[in-house]
Structures are given as structure tokens and as C-alpha cells.
Amino acid sequence: MRRLGLIAEDQSDVDVITVLAKKISTKEFVIRKRLGFGCGRIHAKANAWSRELSKDGCTLLMVVCDADDNDAGVLHARLSASLMPCPINPSVVVIPVREIEAWLIADNAAVTKALRLQKALKHQPSPESLINPKERLRDLVHERSQGRTRYLNTIHNVKIAKYATISRLRRCKSFGVFESFLAANLR
């Protein structure tokens, strides 16, 4: 069974990545993780963690860090450089544009179903252009549930991911990097 090393900001991101990866992969795999609790620590520890994950038997490596207000290309370059020399090949750096919640809000039907909203969430035409997808998701859930549901990313993101359809998430360009890596290495 393949071992995927995953360096991510927090457990919520690991949970979402795990659910989505299992929808894409046709091979069995396990995830070994390291959490940065923010992107800054990931920069500082990426190489050391990649060596630890290699020693744990990981043969694939994925680093996932939200772009937030940073330029995704610059952040990608910085994280890639902080991995070098990377002991695990293949490896990939995935930068969800703004936040991983942009991926989730791309599938309005999954949000509606996962949170049992009385009024369906409307299609978001360009999820990666939202300034703050997490806050937008919170506001939409509050509005569509008539104030009955309080969105909490640590609880609801994985629920949304379980209902998410890969074809809808493809609307996010940054999701394509994630999907391509998994398709090339776990199918």
C-alpha cells in the first residue's frame, strides 16, 4: 500500500484532502501527516518534515497551503524551494487559491446537502475569485439556513467534501494540480 506524506496547515485541511483524494484514487493508500498550524511554519519545516515522512515510508509527498492574500505563484515557488532537496519523489505543492473553502463552495449542491440547507445554495460563478471563501461560505450558510446553521470549517468542511463531486471542483484551477498529481500516482 502506498504512503502519501501530507504537509498541511491544519487537521481540517488533512480531512478534506483525504476525502477528496480517495474519490480520485483507484489504489489504496494511507496518509502520514505533518501540520504547520499556518503557512509560516510549513516554510520553516517542510524539508525536515519531508525527510521524516520519507523515513516513515512515504513514497509520495503533497504540501498543501492556502494562498490567502499571497500571490499563489510566489507562494508555490517559496514552498518548493523550502522542500529542496526533497527526499520524496514524486512530490507536489498545491496552493488552493485564497482558501481550500473555494474548492468546497465550487460545489453548491454538496454544501446544500452536507449542511441540510432549506434553501439551496446558488451556483458561485468564480469561487477562486472570492476574497474570503471561508467567510463567504459562513455568510451563505447563515442566509440559506435562515440563521439555524452556524458554519464551522473544522466540522463542516469534511462533510461538504464527502458530498462533493470532482467534476464540480474542477472549476477551481488550483484543484487541477491536486487532481493531476493523484491521477498520475494513485490510479
Protein Blocks (a to p, Z undefined) as FASTA:
>chain_A
ZZdddddfblmlmmmmmmmmmmmpmbdcddddddehiaklmmmmmmmmmmmmmmnopabd
cddddfklacfklmmmmmmmmmpccfbdcddddddehiaklmmmmmmmlmmmmnopabdc
dddfblmlpfblmlmmmmmmmmmnnopaccdfklmmmmmmmmpcfklmmmpmklmmmmmm
mmmmmZZ
